Amino acid sequence: MTSGAGLDPVLAQLARHPVTLDAPGLLAQEPLTLAALSARLRTRRRTVEAALRVLAAHGMVSRRDQAGSWDERGAAPVLYQLTRAGQDLDRRLQRFDTLVAIYEHLLCGEPSEDSAQR
């Protein structure tokens, strides 16, 4: 991926949601509860939970608990962890060209065909 090539659709969608690009770096270190992740990201639990749901929809995060659904609350604290796809995302987010592409996407939107050919 080069900065002129634009952003792949999954990263473009993730970039629209706060926290989805920050959470993988923390979850790559260890599985975390919602409370721990919220504290480390210094943001509201609702915002973090929404980001986790977006990441889970793309198969990048899973839950370690006994509940059968993300809407069920078990007795024990739920741990969130990266899947293989989430680990791949974390590695991609550490690359400079990926960060440049995300920045350009957020700043300018999708590049036109003319700018992609330059």
ABEGO torsion letter per residue (X at the ends): XBAAAEBBAAAAAAAABBGAAAAAAAAAABBBBAAAAAAAAGBBAAAAAAAAAAAAAAGABBBBBABABAABBBABBBBBBBBAAAAAAAAAAABAAAAAAAAAAAAAEBBBAAAAAX
